[in-house]
Amino acid sequence: MRVPDASPVSSPVAVRARDYSWWHAGRSTPAFSSLTLDIEAGEKVLLLGASGAGKSTLLHALAGVLGEGTGPDAAGEEHGSLTLDGVHPLQARGRAGLVLQDPDSQLVLSRVGDEVAFGAENLRIPPQEIWERVRTSLDDVGLRVPLHHSTSALSGGQKQRLALAGVLAMQPGLLLLDEPTANLDPHGVREVRAAVERVLERTGATLLVVEHRVAVWADVVDRVVVLAADGGILADGPPSQVLAEPGNRARLAAAGVWLPGARPAVSDPPAQDAGAELLVAGGLAAGRGKRKPAAVSGVDLTLRAGTSLGITGPNGAGKTTLALTLGGLLPPVAGALRASPALAGSAGTDPGRWKSTELVTRIGTVFQEPEHQFLTGTVRGELAFGPRRAGRLTETEITDLVERLADRLRLTSLLDANPFTLSGGEKRRLSVATMIATEPDILLLDEPTFGQDANTWAELVTLLRSLLAEGRSVVAVTHDAEFLQALGGDVLHVEDGAATARRAVRNAVWK
């Protein structure tokens, strides 16, 4: 197939869907169904809907990355029609640019400059223009690192900015953004939103953005479309109409849409009763190897049973590195990390020396990228894998546990699905559930609320509170201030290589 020339790439794209449906291979229900939708060239649209409503799958379809949709080896099956400027997305590649939920899955090259240039090179943009676009795009998204900087050395939030820069450098006629600010600190959110606005003003491109936090984009877009969980469209119109009218707000709240000025129905956080000492860090320095500078130093903390700790700070500050060190997955660069006898039992006091079966039943870590911990071909298999390896439960008990967790986190209908076909929010809930299933004393979560609608967010908070009430400890790396308020624990803020304890937020008003 011939790649389009560079000249028409920036012209805005019109989208047409007519009774369009998509089934992932092996799934009995469609990702979305019976969608009829027109998006005019140059329109800016915010796409909303419950977790699992098919928002990400629709963006993938528009980007032409779902495959042909026919034949025994197809990734899925499509019905109806979907077109960009009158042609199927597979014949319009280069006209749409997609930023994925998981930026790791779209990074190709080892250096930042080459990564940003990659898409534009494939569109045969002249070399001099490519590098002008590379610098402009990196500046637009606020990623201020050398062009030769390693992509693998970036934080999750920095990778998200890099992925956006690579798409912006292509100057597509249709810009597709899937939760582009979900893993960014507040300053990064403002920078990325401003970057998108600048690009849209320069190019006039059509925008379709998925974001659970509506307020981020409500004043940028001129239209809001809400997908219904059972197919079709729940609401469609200007933001002031869709998000403000009482009738619409009631329907959208029931569907789990994050509405400006509203919060999920979660009660005030209970006071946390500190139990036995579990894990102690003294003068701890965390980094990616002793030959490299520490990302964060001088960490002094004690984790106790029944308490939670939030780890906050700007992107790239070392939050994830610190969390992986606390979880026994990275060795300390300096200082000490000691497990108490109550946590260690017969395993020894150094978590870094524990066997995998010893670690997972004591400290369970949920990675920032859920796919990095999926090991089986079904959701049911994922939930059963850890408890089965731990050897604590009978098969009957494991089956009961799997069913309870699936019901609690709205995964029951997906038990036989391949984990990699789930939506971003569903993958996140599954990754949390797989760690909860092993019943660790400390649950360590990296961006646990990514991709959650308001309802699943509230259910996750409720589940974590129940773990705290059982005497477990919960540690969360997050930019979600409302989540920390809902848990009611203490906060460790990481910035400029140092970690600072901040006031507990357990007394925050939560209605």
N, C-alpha and C positions, 0 to 999 in steps of 0.2 A: 504493500500500500504506500502510495506517495505521501510524504510528509508535506503539509501545507507550507507555502512560502511565508516569509516573515511578514510581508506587507499587510495582509488582512487580519493578523492575529488580534490586534487591539480593538477592532470594531465590535460593538456590543452584540451579544447573542440573544436571540429569542428562544424560549423554551416552550414546547408543547407536549403535554401528556394527555392521552386519550384512553380511558379505561385501562390504565397500565398497572400490571401486577408483576411481582417477582417472587419466586420460590427459591430458596437455597436448596442445593442438592441434598436429598435425604430428609427434608423437612416436610411435615404434613400440612403446615399452615404457611401462608405467604408472609414475607417480611413486610410487605404492604400490598394493598389490593385496591382495584377499581379506582385508581387515581386519575382524575381529570383536572388539568391545571394549565393555565396559560401565564407565562411570565414574559412581559414585553422587554424588548431590548433596552438596556439601561436601567431597568427597575432594580431596586434594592429591597430584598425580601429576607425577613427573619423567619426561619422554619422551626416550629415548636412541636411538641408532642411528648407523650409519656416515654419513659425509657423502654426501648423495644418496639416503638411504633413504626420504625423503618426509615428514620431520618437519614442515618448514615448510609444505608443501602441505596436510598434515592440519590444521594450525592455521588456514590460510586457508579451508579447507573449513568448519571449525567456525564461523568468523567470518562465513560467508556472503558471501565476496568472490571466490569462484571463478566465479560466474555460474551460469546455469541448467544448463549441461552438456548441452544438446541443440541441434540446429539447425546450419546451415552456418556461422553466424557465432559459434558458441560458443567460449569460451576453451579448452575441453577437453571431455572426455566422462567421465561417471560411471556406475558400475554398483553395484548393491546399495543399501543405505539408510544414511543418517546423520541422526540427529535430536537436537535439544535439547528436553528435556521433551516428547518425542513428536512434534515438528514439524520440518520441514526447516529448516536454518539460514537460508535465504532468507526464511522466514516468522517468524524469531525474532530479527531484527536489533534490537540494543539489549540483548539478553540476554547477548551475549558481547562482551568488549573485547579487542582484539588489539594488542600492541606488536610491531612488525615488526623484522626484523633490521636494516634500513636506516632509521633514524629520519627521514632527509631525505624519504623517500618518503611519510611520513605527516604531515608538517607542512604546514599550510594557510595560516595567517595570519601576519602580520608581527610581532605583539607577543606576548610570552610569556603574559600574562594572557588575552588573547583566544584564543590557541591552546588553553590548558588548558580554557577555558570552552566551546569549540566543541562537543564531543561532548555535554556535559550540556545545552547549549541545544537541540540537535537532539532530545533526549529530553524537552523541554518541562519541565525542572526550573524551579521558581520562581526568579526572578532573585536574590533575596537568598540563597537556599540555594546557588545556583551559585557565587557569589563566596566563600562560606564554604568550599565544596568546593575551589575553586581554591587558596586560601591553604593549606588543610590539605594538599592533594596536593603542592604545591610544597615545603612544609616536610617532608613525609614523605620525598620523594626527595632532599632536600638541595640543591635548586636555589635558591640564595639570590641572586636578581637581581630588580630592580624589575619590576612587572607590565608596564610599558611598554617593557621591554628588547627590542631587536630579536632575533627568532628567528634571522635570518641571521648574527648576530654571535656566536652560540654555537659552542663547539667540538663535535666529534663526540660526545664523551662527555656534554656538557651537553645536546645534542639528544636523546640517548638517555634521559636523565632526564626531559626535557620530554615526550617521547612517552609515557613511563610515567605521568607526572602527569596528562596528558590522559585516559588510560584510567581511572586511579584515580578521577578526578572524576566519571566516569560511574557508578561503583559497580556494575559489571556482576555478574550472577550467575555468569558463567563468565569467569575471567581467563586469557587466553592470552598467554604471554610467550615470544618467540622470541629466544633468546640475549640476555636483557636486561642482562647485566653484561659482555658480551664486550669492549666498548671502554672500560670504566671502570677507573680506578686502584683499588688495594686498598681505600682508604677509601670510594670510591664504591660498590664491590661490597657492602661491609658496610652502607652506608646504604640501598641499594636493596633488599637482602634484608630488612633490618629493616622498611622501608616496606611491603613486600609482606606480611610477617607481621602488621604492625599492621592493615592493611586486611582481611586474612582473619579476624583475630580480631574486628574490628568487624562484618563483614558475613556471615561464614560462607560466602563465595563458594567455588565450585569452582575449583581451580587446575590448569592444565596448562602446564608450563614445559619448554621445550627449552633445554638448556645442555650443551655438550660437557664442561665442567669439572664433573664430578659432585659434587665435594666442596662446592661452593658451596651446593647445595640438598639434599644427602643427609639433613641433620638437620632440614630443614623439612618435607619431604614424608612421606606415610605409605605411598607406593607408587611403584614404579619399573616402567615399561613400556619394553621395548626392541624397536624395529621391526627386523625382518629385512630385509636388503638385497634379497632376492628375493621379498618379500611375507610378510604375516602377522606374527606376534609371536615374537621370539626368547626373551624372558624376561618374566615378570610376577610381581610379588610385593612384599613389604615390602623396604625397602632392605637390611636386615640379611641377608636371604636372597639377594636378587638380586646384591648387590655383594660379599658375603663368602664364600659357599660356593665351594670350590675348583673344582667342575665348572662353575659359572656363570661364574666369573672367567676361566677358560681360554677359554670360548666368546666371552665379551664382549671379551676382549683381542684375539682373532683378528678380531673384527668392527670393531676400532678404537675401542672405547669407552674413554674416559678413566676409569680405575679409581682410587679412593683408595689411596694407598700404592704405586702402580705408575707407572713411566715408560716411554715408548716405547723400543724397542731402538735406541739411537743411541750410537755409540762416543764416547770422550772426544774433545773438540775438538782438532784439531791446532794446533800453534803457527803463528801467521801471520807469514809472511816479508814484511816491508814492502818494496815495490818503488818504482818511480818516483813522484815527487810528481804528484798529479793536480789537486787543488783546494785552494786556500788561502783561509781567511777571516781577516781581521784587524780587530778592533774592530767586528765585524758586528752591526748591529741589524736585526731582522726585524719587520715589521708589515704591516698591510693598507692601506698608503697613508701617504705622508709627512705628511699632515695629522692623522693619528691617532697616539696614543702607541704606541711600539714594544712589541710583545709580549715580546720578549727582546732584551737588549743585551749588548755586550761579548763577543761570541763570537769566540774565537781557536782555530782548528783547522786541521789539515792532513790531507787524505785521500790515502792512498797506495795504489797498486796492491797487490792481494793482502790487504787488511785490511778489517775490518768495524767499524762504529760503531753502537752502539745509542743512540737518543735517548729518554730516559725523563722522567717527571715527572707531576704530577697533571693531571687534565682541565682544560682552559682555560689551561694555563701557556704555550702558544705553540709546542708541539712541531711540529704540522703546519705552522704558519706559517714556522717556521725551516726545515723540510724543503723546503717549496716555494720558499723563497728560495735554498737551496743548490742546488735543482734548476733554477734559472734561470727559474722560473715567476712569481716575485714579485720586484720590484726591491728591493734593500737600502734600508732607511730611513736608515742611516748606515753608515760603515765601508766595507770593501772585500771583494769576492769575486773571486778571480782564478783562471782556469784556466791550468794550466801548458802549455808547448808540447807535452808528451807527450799531453795530453788535447785541447787546442784544435786542434792542427794548423794548417790555414789558416783556421779559423773566427774567430780573434780571441780575446782573453783574457777577454771579458765574456760569460758564458753567457746573460745576459738579452737579448743582441743576436743570438743565433744563430737561424737559420731552423729551422723545426720538424724538417726532415730532418737538419740538423746536430746539433740537440739530442738527438733520440731515439737516435742512434747513439753519443752520448757520455755523456749522463745520461738514463737511462730512469726515469720516475717512475710508481709504482703508487699511485693515489689510495686514500683511505680508503673511498670508495664506488665499488665496481667498475663500476657502471652508468654512471658519468660518463665512462668511456673506451671504451665499446662503440660501434662504428661500423658494423658490418655485421649481416646477418641470420642468420649461422651461426657456430658455434665455429670451423670451418675458416677461414672468411673473416677472423675476428678474428686468428687466429694468422698468417695470410699477409699481412695488411694492412701491418704495419710493415716487414717485409723487402722487400715489393714496392715500397713507397714509397722505401725507402732505396736501392734499385737496385744492391745489392751482389751479389745471388745470381740465378742463373737460375731459371726456373720449376721445373725438375726439382729443383734444390737446395732451393727453398722448400717443395716438396711433401715432400721427405725431412725437412726441419727440422720442419715441422708435425706429421708423424707421430711423430717422435722425442719432441717436447715433449708431445704428447697422451698418448703411452704413459707417459712419465715421471710425469705428473701426473694419471693416471687420467681422462683426458678422451676416450679413443679412441671409446667408445660414444656420445659426445655430439657428434661432429664436425659432424653435420648439424643439430643442434638450435639453436634460437634462443637466444642468450646470456641473454636476459631470462627464460627459463623455467628456468634452472638453479637449483639450491639456492644458499644463501648461500656455503657452502664451495666449491662448484664455481665460482661466479662469481669468488671470490677467487683460486683457482688459475688460472683463465683469465686474469685481469688480470695476474697475475705472469708467466704464460707469454708473453703478448703483448709484454711489455717485454723478457723474456729473448730473444725471437725476433729483436730488432733488434741484439743483441750489443753493448749499451752498455758503456763502460768503468766507469761507476758505475751501480749499480742502487739506486734509492731507493724504499723500501717503507714504506707507512703502514699499520700493523696487519696485517702479512702473514699471521698465523696465525688470524685471525678465522674462525670457522665450521669449523675443521679437526678431524677426528677424529684419534685418536692415530696411525693409520697414515699418513694423508695429511700430517700434521704432520711425521712423521719423514722422509717422502719429500721434502718441501719443504726441510727442513734439509739433507738429503743433497745436493740439487740446488744449494743456495746455497753449500755448502762446496766443491762442485766448481767453481763460478764463482770462488771465492776462490783455489783452487789454480791456476786458469788465469790469475790475475793481475788479476782485476777487483776492484773495491771495492763493498761492500754496506753501505748505510746503512738502518737500520730504526727507525722510530718505533713503539714497542710498550710495552705493559704486561706482556708475557709474559716473566717473568724466566727461565723454563726455556729459552725460545728463545734469549735472549742468552747463557746458559751454553752452549748447544749450539753456537752459532757461535764463541764464544770470543774475541770482540773487545773493544774498549774501549767505555766508556759516557760519554755526555754527559747530565747530569741538568739539566733545565730547571725552574726554580721561582722564583716571585716576581721575574720579569723578568730573571733571571740564568742563565747556563749554567755548570755546574761539571763538570770532568772527574773521573771516578771510576776507581777501580782496575780494570784489566783483569780479566776473569773467565775468561780462557783456561785457568787451572789448576783450575777448579771440577771437583769429582768428578762424573762423568757415567756412570752404569751403566745 
